[in-house]
């Protein structure tokens, strides 16, 4: 075997090539010769990519134990603060309703959150007054029109009553009440008792009945919902002409101030036609 001096550049190439060999393949010249052929048939190894920087740590990690119709199973979920700025919220990836239902059935969705604006917390009388908002003085000027609470009495008869016209041949509209969580039952009982004391509702002996449930409000508390689905299906709808959306937008052209009114318990602020009261039993 004849030794031959190699140029520095070739030496560097040989050293770099040997770095890719498995341990033990450079123990002898014969072993290097055996691996040369197999090395040619192998795909050239690409340099390793630098590891991604570690992500920012989450706020906390908690362990949730729950029973899913079988033995107890323990799962670990990461609890982190959701994005608060509008740019991050609007750039969240979309989720189709089909994938949402699929993930929900598979148990991949741990919690559903409702993202709301923080302005809800600043709409109380105290917050408006403390912030020096000019709306406060205007709102207090008409406090008799927009009271903090609905008067504990039936609304005045203003010559307009809500009417329910059933389609000919309609039978009793009955849907059995489904089970509800204890906190929703308590919220419904408290609401019904308050409406009873105000004279808005009374004990029912009606053959009609519709279920009731609750929906969480964005501002906190429960929204009471009466599921009048069957009654609505049997009702002849009033053919009130509704303006087109583009016509409404055109009429708002040039306006500066836009207002909206959300009536509290608007269902109880208008009298019912006496013969239609049994239809509203819940």
Secondary structure, DSSP 8 states (H G I E B T S, - for coil): -------HHHHHHHHHHHTTS-TTTTSSHHHHHHHHHHHHHS----------------SEEEEEEEE-SSSEEEEEEEE-----SHHHHHTS----HHHHHHHHHHT----------GGGGG-SHHHHHHTT-THHHHHHHTTTTS-SS--SS-----S--B---B-TT----B-------HHHHHHHHHHHHHHHHTTS------S-B--EEEEE-TTSSEEEEE--HHHHHTB---------HHHHHHHTTT---------TTGGGSS-B-GGGGGGG--
